């Protein structure tokens, strides 16, 4: 079968000029950012070409150059009408790929290109990190911020520090304040390397580093379906990437920051430009991640293997609907209709038949996830109403039962956490000697453990509620049918 190449675009225009340098060749940026840029070009007749820089050595042995930069993105999921959707799009905005390790001179040549105006990155969660051993003369510097400092210095020299030669950086790494952190480390390297004060001032005044929030599930190459897809599409594509339908790109443009050159916010319904990304991050953490964490332990206790199975059950769907609308959304700051629309989209995402998401995988480090995703809503509910949040409390109890292995499938579904956390939970569980006093001692220690929650959350009402929930979850095998009795489904 023929390898995919530019001829399969059937004459569709593609960019002639590199205007975006992209650090990161992985599935996520290709199925998220490049997919958005490609659609922007088509909608506007734009010429936003992308050169991909592979930032680390090794990895996938083939390069996008072998397919003339063209690859397929499969967007698949459930639409608003509840229908299964699978859309294949050929991406034509990527012009070429360069390896930073082995072609560093070509990367620096891009820094001297006046057509380049935007840099985007996704170099993994650990990519934006300070590595003190990085040196200016390294070819290339091993860290991404080191590469970026060297890249910017090359540009500053090439254009004699002209303000208009400054770049706009869109950091897409999954860390808080990603753009600001990249800028901080770039400035640190510039000072470490004793680079010119005028260059440091140019970084500060002529370049913009934008914080972002990115959200799209990208499973990547659909290996299990590869042969069928080749026959269906009529070509062989080594870089095909499957993604969910949902996509959200939030770009924080603070007061005084220049307008974005790349006009995604004007033409892409999944891109939001805002003065403050914080409410959108809170929404994602509380609704998307919080829903996962809220139902996870309950599903594991009930023997429900995947997210899709859980939300296909009326009890699982009702639990999430009530959790989000009664115990999460009332405590967030964005407008309620916007939050409700996002929650509805989350539930559609959970029903995606093309993604098999295992609850046991989601359970990794479950207690810290509860702390960062759910605890604030649990405490806010208690503060507002004076009583424990019933579903958040049930979830909290379920995590204790899961870590203690008090359910039929425990032998094959052990807790996935550090040895220290698992051992601490077991020590707490040993306080339960089968008496009411022992149960209360265990629950009080669980709620009072600052290693889990960052503070004690123990009080009389929450302790009583979690004790009741533990009995409900463990006195007999827990099922979603029993959950339904709690929810009046």
Number of C-alpha atoms within 10 A of each C-alpha: 9 9 13 24 20 17 10 15 15 7 8 10 14 21 18 12 15 23 21 25 23 28 26 22 24 18 18 23 22 25 28 22 19 22 21 22 26 23 19 22 20 15 11 10 12 18 19 25 25 28 24 29 22 22 25 17 11 10 9 10 5 11 17 19 14 14 18 17 22 24 25 23 25 22 21 21 23 22 16 9 7 11 9 14 16 16 13 14 16 18 23 28 31 28 20 19 22 21 20 23 18 12 14 20 13 13 22 19 13 20 26 19 15 15 15 22 21 21 19 20 24 23 23 13 12 13 17 26 15 19 15 11 10 18 17 19 9 12 15 23 22 18 20 26 25 29 26 21 23 24 18 24 23 17 23 22 13 16 16 11 18 13 14 11 23 23 21 22 25 23 29 26 23 18 17 14 18 21 23 17 20 27 23 15 20 25 21 18 24 21 13 13 14 11 14 12 11 11 19 18 13 19 24 14 12 17 21 22 24 24 25 28 24 21 18 16 17 21 17 18 19 16 11 8 9 15 11 10 16 15 11 9 12 14 15 19 21 18 23 25 24 26 26 23 21 18 18 16 22 23 25 22 20 15 9 6 14 12 12 17 10 16 15 21 17 11 14 16 12 14 19 19 19 16 12 16 20 17 12 19 17 16 22 21 17 26 29 22 19 26 24 22 26 30 26 27 27 27 24 26 26 20 20 21 17 20 24 24 18 26 21 12 15 15 22 24 20 17 23 23 17 13 21 23 16 15 19 25 22 16 18 16 13 14 10 14 10 12 22 15 10 16 24 16 18 19 19 21 23 25 22 22 17 19 20 15 17 16 24 19 12 18 22 14 15 23 21 17 21 23 18 16 23 25 20 15 21 25 17 17 21 16 12 10 9 11 14 23 22 20 22 25 22 25 23 27 26 28 26 23 23 22 24 20 18 19 22 16 14 17 9 8 18 15 20 16 16 10 9 10 18 17 14 15 19 15 15 19 21 15 18 16 12 9 10 11 11 15 20 17 19 23 25 23 19 26 21 18 18 12 14 20 18 12 11 15 18 16 12 8 13 22 24 15 18 26 22 15 21 22 13 18 23 15 11 11 14 20 17 20 15 16 22 16 10 15 15 9 13
